[in-house]
Amino acid sequence: MSKVNMVSVVIPTLNEAGTIGRTIKLLKKEVRYPHEIIVVDGNSTDETQEIVRNAKCRLIIEPKRGYGVALKTGIKHAKGDVVVIVDGDGTYELKDVNKLIDALIGENAQLCLGARMNGLYDKSMDIANYVGNRIVTFVFNLLYKQKLIDSQSGFRVIKRSVLKKVELFEGDMAFATEMLVKFVKRGFKIVEVSTSYKPRTYGKSKLKRIKAGLEIFKVLIRGIKD
């Protein structure tokens, strides 16, 4: 694929009323390719859905909650030849979206990650999340012979053609790791582009560290055995 005909941006949301409007506005401004924005909402109880409708984006209400569930639903409905995944909480540097897309195409990769670890704003990631990310990334690199900086980044760009070839089962945070494991095992090229990561300004993180950590390590070990 030498050019991008259309980009599908998939945003999973759950009670992101304070940030989703600005996220959509920035994406519409920054993405220089023809694009669609798909918001998959896990039955928010705030004004998230109303804000998305007013922003004239595609809203899909997913009755089952879970990060992976939302992304699988969004990817299924995506029409672009490139899929961008990003959170709606305002923490990712959306002006870098074209850098990720360009790297995906320019380096003939199948997946490009926005690597945050060298661009962390003050108080953007607490010590537990920072250490957890470092450990998971180290173990992933060790087991799968990779050299990633930020395996847990939720800012990623993927060729939709390869997503059709990989069946992903994880319904929550381990979805991101499952994608990496299965891409590596299929010989797909993964690249990274440095980006920044900002503190949350609205609401609380939905991450349940212990549950997510256990699920991620199960995926890592299972991938070696399969």
Secondary structure, DSSP 8 states (H G I E B T S, - for coil): --S-S-EEEEEEESS-TTTHHHHHHHHHHH--S-EEEEEEE---SSSHHHHHHHTT-EEEE-SS--HHHHHHHHHHH--SSEEEE--SSS-B-GGGHHHHHHHHHHTT-SEEEEE-TTSB-TTSS-HHHHHHHHHHHHHHHHHHT---S-TT-S-EEEEHHHHTT------STTHHHHHHHHHHHTT--EEEEE--B----SS-----HHHHHHHHHHHHHHHHH-
